[in-house]
Amino acid sequence: MSTPVIADKNVSTPAAQTPSSPVRPVKTTSKTMLAGFDLGTNKSCILAGPAGSNDLALSKVLPTVVGYVKEGIVDGIIAGNATILFGEEALNNMLHVDLIAPIAEGVIAHPAATRDFFQRIRSLIDPTGLAEIRIVVGIPANTSDKAREDIRQCSLGIFDRILLVPEPFLSALGFRDDTRIGQNGYVDPVTNSLFIDIGGGTSDLCRVQGCFPSREDQICIPFAGDAIDEILHNELNRLYPNNGLSRHKVREIKEAHAYVGPVRKPIDVRVIMGGKAHMLELGEALGRAANTLIEKIYPALTTLIARASSDSVTTLLQNIIVTGGGSQIKGIDAVLQKRLTDDGFESPKVKLAGLDYKRYVAIGALKAARAARENQWQYLLT
Amino acid sequence: MTPATAEEEFLQALTSVRATYGITSIDEDALKEIVATEGNRVADAFVIAELIASRLAAQQPATISISATPKTSISKPPPSAPTTFPTGNSSSPLSIADFIDGMLSQEKRDVHQPAHP
């Protein structure tokens, strides 16, 4: 059986951008693995387990990044002398690799790197390489046909069967408490709720009301965590020229301190610049950057609310849930709720998905994988 | 203990340690690593609980009311009036496979419509 591409010294380099060869070992077992895959712009989450079982063989969150080891790196610097690194390992060795982000704004930007990333995912799901892999992949709301086809093309020879499902709907499935369905007082989120999934590349809003959401029930905004990073980076460069802070460091600052609403000062952040520690006051910059997200999301939110029927809208307003990395922005629930109240909407309630937001899409995807009928799985045709 | 209270207590504890032993007494990177590791452990436990909950629910008789595992990390919706919004089906729980059927039907209908890139 061929080993995955990561151990192959003759793998393509980012400059060449040649597609990596699919590794298709001969399957000698009838084992099937089901997987739920949240393919995020910045972070991905994969959950997997054997078909016909509730066992969980894999639960992993990893940065969506591929690192191709640079030419001339001395043997032993990279563990196992690997030529491709993934996720945290790639980031930890960023000085020695060319980092590639396969996904941009929720869609595939680098097909070769995406295939390598998918190979890695496959090897995590099934280290033997012998199992049939059926995978449900989360995609942004209203993804184009071309973007969907790009995912299928990158999956050829790697996964065996596939289903592409919008992420906010999977969030609703993942957030759903199966033990409480039918209980008094419990509102099933797939019955009547509005999910706001704020990721790295896109912010996806989706109304789920008892049936699979149509295009009109979903809005995808190509403005999310990465866009906030860029605004914050520009603000930092304006306030503190020559600060030398990387985009990665700026993202760390954002994840630790971002907030929305009225300006909060002072917010002092300790950074190392030129080898020396400095305290930067970033209250206004952080608020200005994150508040732009509210200005993008709020119109889409009110648009979806306006499309709801009068019978359903009151309950819908009570079940607005913010998930994804953006749900960690301090005050985002309160600010959205206040804006809705101030605009006259009836008793809105905006809630946060909680600290487990990273896994809801993948949980929903795995639930979908376990529930899918045989004839619903799509083949990947060469 | 609510998540907000837990976070406040954590921050107060950090402030107290720094005030007592100095601002450099806690290594930021080590702290971040610990928080991330523990966060992952809690999240993994939550995922496992979520996935076996349905199995446990299926094993219980229908008349027994199953108290949900408390999810202290999630702000659950407050009890609200039962929705009168018609689901179009019986009162039985919505089937995920039916949702998938709906999605696949939509894909066939939308194949010629312009989509958001």
Boltz contact constraints between the chains, C-beta under 6 A:
constraints:
  - contact:
      token1: [A, 54]
      token2: [B, 51]
      max_distance: 6.0
  - contact:
      token1: [A, 54]
      token2: [B, 52]
      max_distance: 6.0
  - contact:
      token1: [A, 54]
      token2: [B, 55]
      max_distance: 6.0
  - contact:
      token1: [A, 56]
      token2: [B, 48]
      max_distance: 6.0
  - contact:
      token1: [A, 56]
      token2: [B, 51]
      max_distance: 6.0
  - contact:
      token1: [A, 59]
      token2: [B, 44]
      max_distance: 6.0
  - contact:
      token1: [A, 59]
      token2: [B, 47]
      max_distance: 6.0
  - contact:
      token1: [A, 142]
      token2: [B, 115]
      max_distance: 6.0
  - contact:
      token1: [A, 142]
      token2: [B, 116]
      max_distance: 6.0
  - contact:
      token1: [A, 144]
      token2: [B, 115]
      max_distance: 6.0
  - contact:
      token1: [A, 144]
      token2: [B, 117]
      max_distance: 6.0
  - contact:
      token1: [A, 177]
      token2: [B, 68]
      max_distance: 6.0
  - contact:
      token1: [A, 178]
      token2: [B, 53]
      max_distance: 6.0
  - contact:
      token1: [A, 178]
      token2: [B, 54]
      max_distance: 6.0
  - contact:
      token1: [A, 179]
      token2: [B, 53]
      max_distance: 6.0
  - contact:
      token1: [A, 179]
      token2: [B, 57]
      max_distance: 6.0
  - contact:
      token1: [A, 179]
      token2: [B, 66]
      max_distance: 6.0
  - contact:
      token1: [A, 179]
      token2: [B, 68]
      max_distance: 6.0
  - contact:
      token1: [A, 180]
      token2: [B, 68]
      max_distance: 6.0
  - contact:
      token1: [A, 181]
      token2: [B, 93]
      max_distance: 6.0
  - contact:
      token1: [A, 185]
      token2: [B, 79]
      max_distance: 6.0
  - contact:
      token1: [A, 187]
      token2: [B, 77]
      max_distance: 6.0
  - contact:
      token1: [A, 187]
      token2: [B, 80]
      max_distance: 6.0
  - contact:
      token1: [A, 190]
      token2: [B, 94]
      max_distance: 6.0
  - contact:
      token1: [A, 192]
      token2: [B, 83]
      max_distance: 6.0
  - contact:
      token1: [A, 192]
      token2: [B, 85]
      max_distance: 6.0
  - contact:
      token1: [A, 210]
      token2: [B, 87]
      max_distance: 6.0
  - contact:
      token1: [A, 211]
      token2: [B, 102]
      max_distance: 6.0
  - contact:
      token1: [A, 212]
      token2: [B, 99]
      max_distance: 6.0
  - contact:
      token1: [A, 212]
      token2: [B, 102]
      max_distance: 6.0
  - contact:
      token1: [A, 212]
      token2: [B, 103]
      max_distance: 6.0
  - contact:
      token1: [A, 220]
      token2: [B, 116]
      max_distance: 6.0
  - contact:
      token1: [A, 311]
      token2: [B, 85]
      max_distance: 6.0
  - contact:
      token1: [A, 312]
      token2: [B, 85]
      max_distance: 6.0
  - contact:
      token1: [A, 315]
      token2: [B, 83]
      max_distance: 6.0
  - contact:
      token1: [A, 318]
      token2: [B, 80]
      max_distance: 6.0
  - contact:
      token1: [A, 319]
      token2: [B, 77]
      max_distance: 6.0
  - contact:
      token1: [A, 351]
      token2: [B, 75]
      max_distance: 6.0
  - contact:
      token1: [A, 352]
      token2: [B, 75]
      max_distance: 6.0
  - contact:
      token1: [A, 354]
      token2: [B, 73]
      max_distance: 6.0
  - contact:
      token1: [A, 354]
      token2: [B, 74]
      max_distance: 6.0
  - contact:
      token1: [A, 355]
      token2: [B, 73]
      max_distance: 6.0
  - contact:
      token1: [A, 356]
      token2: [B, 43]
      max_distance: 6.0
  - contact:
      token1: [A, 356]
      token2: [B, 46]
      max_distance: 6.0
  - contact:
      token1: [A, 356]
      token2: [B, 73]
      max_distance: 6.0
  - contact:
      token1: [A, 359]
      token2: [B, 43]
      max_distance: 6.0
  - contact:
      token1: [A, 359]
      token2: [B, 47]
      max_distance: 6.0
  - contact:
      token1: [A, 363]
      token2: [B, 50]
      max_distance: 6.0
  - contact:
      token1: [A, 368]
      token2: [B, 96]
      max_distance: 6.0
  - contact:
      token1: [A, 371]
      token2: [B, 96]
      max_distance: 6.0
  - contact:
      token1: [A, 371]
      token2: [B, 97]
      max_distance: 6.0
  - contact:
      token1: [A, 372]
      token2: [B, 100]
      max_distance: 6.0
  - contact:
      token1: [A, 373]
      token2: [B, 97]
      max_distance: 6.0
  - contact:
      token1: [A, 376]
      token2: [B, 100]
      max_distance: 6.0
